[in-house]
Amino acid sequence: MDRLIHFAGRIVADEGFSVHPAKTRVMRAHRRQHLAGLVVNTRPQAARADFDDLKALLFNCVRFGPESQNRDGRPHFREYVYGRIAWVAESNESRKRSLHALADRVDWAG
């Protein structure tokens, strides 16, 4: 394990970068591998929990209105939600369709 980290660190240094030792770990195949907020085991995509949380937020926006879900008082809540949709949906077309279908049902005008 230490040899792997050592050799990877040498490659990174040869490319002109540096490794932050506290942020370096080996993530085996049977564990969730995450990098920069994405799960990267098979292909990069947002974590299932992020997708589920966003889907729940949109569902509650449909049922109770978007103002009921804007708990942080964001002045541009619709844009914030569509930004989260774009981030979660960037790497998964079926999640994108599902989230946009829910967002299209929200009465944003209130």
C-alpha positions as CSV (number, residue, x, y, z in Angstrom):
1,M,0.0,0.0,0.0
2,D,2.8,2.4,1.0
3,R,4.6,1.6,-2.2
4,L,1.6,2.4,-4.3
5,I,1.2,5.8,-2.6
6,H,4.9,6.4,-3.0
7,F,5.0,5.7,-6.7
8,A,1.8,7.6,-7.4
9,G,3.3,10.5,-5.5
10,R,6.4,10.4,-7.7
11,I,4.3,10.4,-10.9
12,V,2.3,13.4,-9.6
13,A,5.6,15.2,-8.7
14,D,7.1,14.5,-12.1
15,E,4.0,16.2,-13.6
16,G,4.7,19.3,-11.5
17,F,2.0,18.8,-8.9
18,S,2.1,18.0,-5.2
19,V,0.2,15.5,-3.1
20,H,-1.5,16.5,0.1
21,P,-0.7,13.5,2.4
22,A,-3.8,14.0,4.6
23,K,-6.0,13.7,1.5
24,T,-4.3,10.7,0.0
25,R,-5.9,7.2,0.5
26,V,-6.3,4.0,-1.5
27,M,-10.0,3.2,-2.0
28,R,-10.5,-0.5,-2.9
29,A,-13.1,-1.7,-5.3
30,H,-15.5,-3.0,-2.7
31,R,-15.8,0.4,-1.0
32,R,-17.4,3.6,-2.3
33,Q,-14.7,5.5,-4.1
34,H,-15.3,9.2,-4.1
35,L,-13.4,12.1,-5.6
36,A,-14.3,15.7,-5.7
37,G,-17.8,15.0,-4.5
38,L,-18.5,12.3,-7.0
39,V,-18.7,8.5,-6.6
40,V,-16.2,7.1,-9.2
41,N,-16.5,3.3,-8.7
42,T,-17.8,2.5,-12.2
43,R,-18.3,5.9,-13.7
44,P,-18.3,9.3,-12.2
45,Q,-21.7,10.4,-10.9
46,A,-23.3,12.1,-7.9
47,A,-23.9,9.9,-4.8
48,R,-27.3,8.2,-4.6
49,A,-28.0,10.2,-1.5
50,D,-27.6,13.5,-3.3
51,F,-29.9,12.3,-6.1
52,D,-32.5,11.1,-3.5
53,D,-32.3,14.4,-1.5
54,L,-32.8,16.5,-4.7
55,K,-35.7,14.2,-5.9
56,A,-37.4,14.6,-2.4
57,L,-36.9,18.4,-2.5
58,L,-38.5,18.5,-6.0
59,F,-41.4,16.2,-5.0
60,N,-42.1,18.5,-1.9
61,C,-41.9,21.5,-4.2
62,V,-44.6,19.9,-6.3
63,R,-46.8,19.1,-3.3
64,F,-46.3,22.1,-1.1
65,G,-44.8,24.8,-3.3
66,P,-41.2,25.8,-3.7
67,E,-41.3,28.5,-1.1
68,S,-41.9,25.8,1.5
69,Q,-38.7,24.1,0.6
70,N,-36.5,27.3,0.5
71,R,-35.5,26.9,4.1
72,D,-32.3,28.9,3.7
73,G,-34.1,31.9,2.1
74,R,-32.2,31.8,-1.1
75,P,-33.3,34.8,-3.3
76,H,-33.0,32.8,-6.5
77,F,-34.3,29.4,-5.3
78,R,-35.4,28.2,-8.8
79,E,-31.9,28.8,-10.3
80,Y,-30.3,27.1,-7.2
81,V,-32.5,24.0,-7.7
82,Y,-31.8,23.9,-11.5
83,G,-28.1,24.2,-10.7
84,R,-28.2,21.2,-8.4
85,I,-30.2,19.3,-11.1
86,A,-27.4,20.1,-13.6
87,W,-24.7,18.9,-11.3
88,V,-26.5,15.6,-10.3
89,A,-27.7,15.0,-13.9
90,E,-24.4,15.7,-15.6
91,S,-23.2,12.1,-15.7
92,N,-26.5,10.2,-15.7
93,E,-29.1,10.7,-18.4
94,S,-31.9,8.8,-16.7
95,R,-31.4,10.8,-13.5
96,K,-31.5,13.9,-15.6
97,R,-34.8,13.0,-17.2
98,S,-36.3,12.1,-13.9
99,L,-35.3,15.3,-12.2
100,H,-36.4,17.5,-15.1
101,A,-39.7,15.7,-15.2
102,L,-40.3,16.6,-11.5
103,A,-39.0,20.2,-11.9
104,D,-41.4,20.7,-14.8
105,R,-44.3,19.9,-12.4
106,V,-43.3,22.6,-9.9
107,D,-45.3,25.8,-9.9
108,W,-42.4,28.2,-9.7
109,A,-44.6,31.3,-10.1
110,G,-46.2,30.5,-6.7
